[in-house]
Amino acid sequence: MNTTVVRMTYVGGPTALLEWGGLRLLTDPTFDPSGTIYTTPSYSLRKTMDPAVGPDALGPFDAILLSHDHHFDNLDHSGRTLVTRTRPVFTTVAGAPRLGGGAIGLVPWQSLEIGAPNGRVLTITGTPARHGPAHADRGPVTGFVLSFQDDPGNAIYLSGDTVWYEGVREVSQRFSIRMAVLFMGAARVPAVGDWPLTFTASEGVETARAFSDATIIPVHYEGWDHFSESRTEIARTFEEAGLSHRLRWLPAGSPTDVAITPAASGSRRS
């Protein structure tokens, strides 16, 4: 079995830089300062933490992986400016026309390829996501699976804003996921009442059990005042489930190497 290393720099909220196989991929860019308020017709969002590092300090990006464009906690004002300067941007089919400039929308299970150094090819696959309860979904979101064609047993899953449901389970059945970056925090807004819009801690445990070979990296659990569960709740719930050893917390602003090893089969699931 070959071990591969992914370097991640956690910026805050849903934003992180992944450096893998010579590629630099940025997730859901949010770089506005703490205290910024975003008003919508039905509620307001408030950012409560500064980004740990700015986009200029992170350097250039080969692509942006944007789970959705219509919520400020996933694409804020600074992030939107960055998106206009960076291509390709992979996102939802609904969001791509709004972003313009050649943004690429992916339907669930659709795959596209980008070249990497040394002739390698990274496959980016859109995955299902449901942003809240079935009766009050907050609009289309995509997750992503990343895998190199010459090493499919080392796949990475980025959940995007989703709750635990059958679409997430299907990802675990289709791919050999070795690292799962979960958007957690149990986000709640008045327009939906007490229904969570992102993974709760208990749903994170359920997801970890489904992705039984994966290191679990929580993101999007801090930095905004509509999160209802913090790192403390997540850590406690995983500990009670006997799964603390599966969690990997990323220090904000510091590049961190995460080693992942393929499952014994070393191949994608069917």
PyMOL commands that set and color helices and strands:
alter all, ss='L'
color gray80, all
select helices_A, chain A and resi 55-58+77-85+95-99+117-119+134-136+166-174+190-192+201-210+231-240+244-246
alter helices_A, ss='H'
color red, helices_A
select strands_A, chain A and resi 4-12+15-20+23-27+37-39+44-46+63-65+89-91+104-105+111-115+121-127+143-148+151-158+177-183+215-219+256-260
alter strands_A, ss='S'
color yellow, strands_A
deselect
rebuild
show_as cartoon
